């Protein structure tokens, strides 16, 4: 589990690794590979793998009015499902680097988002 506050990773020791405490203090709670922790999510990933070569799930819990991570591009295709609440998403029509390698991801490692 990872904690973010307005796009900046927060030291989880600050909250004794307590996701509820971090969330109530305004942090987003991120669980990478949530499919390892939930049979239901793993089953959905298995179904997606019938059409796609690889699938895993990350889960984000973000307080109202907050942003987990800053704008960025990933080095993989991403399918987003928002289960509840309201968030304004910005999806860029023209990507700055098509099919980026991990070291070319804009918005990460000080590479600016155009």
C-alpha positions as CSV (number, residue, x, y, z in Angstrom):
1,X,0.0,0.0,0.0
2,X,1.3,3.5,-0.9
3,X,0.0,6.9,0.3
4,X,-0.1,10.0,-1.8
5,X,-1.2,13.6,-1.0
6,X,-1.9,15.8,-4.0
7,X,0.4,13.9,-6.3
8,X,3.3,13.5,-3.8
9,X,4.1,10.1,-2.2
10,X,3.9,10.3,1.6
11,X,6.0,8.2,3.9
12,X,3.7,5.5,5.2
13,X,5.6,5.3,8.5
14,X,4.0,8.7,9.2
15,X,0.7,6.8,9.6
16,X,2.1,3.6,11.0
17,X,1.1,2.0,7.7
18,X,-2.6,2.6,8.7
19,X,-4.5,3.2,5.4
20,X,-7.7,4.4,7.3
21,X,-5.7,7.0,9.2
22,X,-3.9,8.2,6.1
23,X,-7.2,8.4,4.2
24,X,-8.9,10.4,7.0
25,X,-5.9,12.8,7.0
26,X,-6.5,13.5,3.2
27,X,-4.2,11.0,1.6
28,X,-5.0,8.8,-1.4
29,X,-4.5,5.1,-0.7
30,X,-3.0,3.1,-3.6
31,X,-2.8,-0.7,-3.7
32,X,-0.7,-2.0,-6.6
33,X,-1.6,-5.5,-7.8
34,X,-4.9,-5.5,-6.0
35,X,-5.6,-8.7,-7.9
36,X,-3.2,-10.5,-5.5
37,X,-5.4,-9.4,-2.5
38,X,-8.9,-10.1,-3.9
39,X,-10.3,-13.2,-5.6
40,X,-13.0,-11.1,-7.2
41,X,-10.5,-8.7,-8.8
42,X,-8.3,-11.5,-9.8
43,X,-11.2,-13.2,-11.6
44,X,-11.9,-10.0,-13.5
45,X,-8.2,-9.8,-14.5
46,X,-8.4,-13.5,-15.6
47,X,-11.4,-12.6,-17.8
48,X,-9.6,-9.7,-19.4
49,X,-6.6,-12.0,-20.2
50,X,-8.9,-13.9,-22.6
51,X,-8.6,-10.9,-24.9
52,X,-5.4,-9.2,-23.7
53,X,-2.0,-10.8,-23.1
54,X,-1.5,-9.4,-19.6
55,X,-3.7,-7.8,-17.0
56,X,-3.4,-6.7,-13.4
57,X,-5.3,-4.3,-11.2
58,X,-4.3,-1.3,-9.1
59,X,-6.8,0.2,-6.7
60,X,-7.0,3.9,-5.7
61,X,-9.1,5.4,-2.9
62,X,-8.9,9.1,-3.1
63,X,-10.7,11.6,-0.8
64,X,-13.1,14.2,-2.2
65,X,-11.3,17.1,-3.8
66,X,-7.9,15.3,-3.8
67,X,-5.7,14.0,-6.6
68,X,-3.7,10.8,-6.1
69,X,-1.0,11.3,-8.7
70,X,-0.1,14.1,-11.1
71,X,-0.7,14.0,-14.8
72,X,1.5,11.4,-16.4
73,X,1.8,8.8,-19.2
74,X,2.3,5.1,-18.5
75,X,4.3,2.6,-20.5
76,X,1.3,0.3,-20.8
77,X,-2.3,0.5,-21.8
78,X,-4.6,1.5,-19.0
79,X,-8.3,0.7,-18.6
80,X,-9.9,2.9,-15.8
81,X,-13.1,2.0,-13.9
82,X,-14.4,4.6,-11.4
83,X,-16.7,2.9,-9.0
84,X,-18.2,5.8,-7.1
85,X,-17.9,9.6,-6.6
86,X,-17.0,12.3,-9.1
87,X,-13.7,13.1,-10.7
88,X,-12.8,15.1,-13.7
89,X,-10.5,13.2,-15.9
90,X,-8.3,14.7,-18.6
91,X,-7.3,12.3,-21.4
92,X,-4.9,13.7,-23.9
93,X,-5.7,13.3,-27.6
94,X,-2.1,13.6,-28.8
95,X,0.4,11.6,-26.8
96,X,3.8,13.2,-26.5
97,X,5.7,9.8,-26.9
98,X,3.9,6.9,-28.6
99,X,4.7,3.6,-26.9
100,X,7.1,5.0,-24.4
101,X,9.8,2.9,-22.7
102,X,9.7,3.1,-18.8
103,X,12.4,5.9,-18.8
104,X,10.4,8.0,-21.3
105,X,7.1,8.3,-19.3
106,X,6.1,12.0,-19.2
107,X,5.1,13.3,-15.8
108,X,7.5,10.9,-14.1
109,X,11.2,11.3,-13.2
110,X,11.1,15.0,-13.9
111,X,9.9,14.6,-17.5
112,X,7.4,17.4,-18.0
113,X,3.9,16.9,-19.3
114,X,3.5,19.1,-22.5
